[in-house]
Amino acid sequence: MKYEVVFAPEAVRDFKRLKARDRSIIRDDIEKHLRYKPEKTSKSRIKRLRGISRPQFRLRVNEFRIFYDVTQSSVEILAIIPKSKASEWLGKEGEKR
């Protein structure tokens, strides 16, 4: 099944701030990993986040972390954050269960 990938307004801003090279890599990885199997976790690439209800998942792309939720037919990308700021962002924006 092919999922529709939707960017939240904050994620669009995050994406536009990146260097062109990083945007290209992230765009390719989103297409590769989130378009067809966004819930398929792996040891390092995709993780289901525990203890919070939103975001549900994290995709690792080099030094960036992409936080997203999955519905029946779409993937909503909530943020694209540098690894160094990921914990801080989750503490502020993550919704606890």
N, C-alpha and C positions, 0 to 999 in steps of 0.2 A: 504494500500500500504506500502511495506517495503522499507525504505530509506537506501541507502548505507552511512555509516559513514566514512568520510575521515578526517584524521588529517593533518593539515598544519605542515611543519617542525618545526615551533616555538612551536606548541602545543605538538608535540612529545617530544621536549626538556623539556617543562613544566611538562609533564606527568612523564617523567623519573626521574625528581628531587624530586618527591613526595615520601613520606614514603609508604611502601607496603600496609599498611592498608588503607590509603587515596586513593591510586590507585585502590584498589579493590572496594571501595565505589563508586568512580567516574565512573569506568568502568560499574558497575551495573546500576547506574543512567542514564548513557548515553544510555545503552541498553533499559532501561525501558521507558525513556521519549523521546528520540530522534529517535529511530529506526522506530516507526510507526506514531507518531503524533508530529513532532518537532515544528509545528506552533500553537499548542493548548496552548494558554496562560492561566495562572492561577494567583491568587492573589499574590502568593509569589514565586512559583517554576520557571515558565517560563515567561519572560517579553519580549515584542517587544520593542526594543530601539527606542526612538524618537529623531528626529533632526540629526540623522546620517544615512548614507546609508550602512555603513559596520562597524562593524558587525550588523546583523539584529536583533539577539536575544541574551538573556542571560539566562542561566540555573543556578539556585542556588543549590549547593550541600554543605551542612554544611557551613564551612568557606571559601569555594571556589566559584568562579564564572567562568562559562564556556561560552565563547563568540563564537557564530557560525552564519553561513549563511545557508540558505536553497535554493536549486535549485529544479527543477522538480523531480529529482530522488535521490538527495544526500544531505547530511548534511556535511558541511565543518566546522570542529572545528578549530577555529583560535587561541585560547589561553585558558589556564587554569590558573587562577590568584587567589591568596589569596584575600579575601574581602578587606583587608586593602590597597591593591595596585590597585584595580579595577578602581577607578576614574582616577588615574594617568595613567594607561595603556590606558583607553579610550581617555583621552586627547591627548595622543601621537599617538596612532594607529588608533583611530576611524576616519572614513572619513565622513566629514560633507556633508549634502545634498546641 
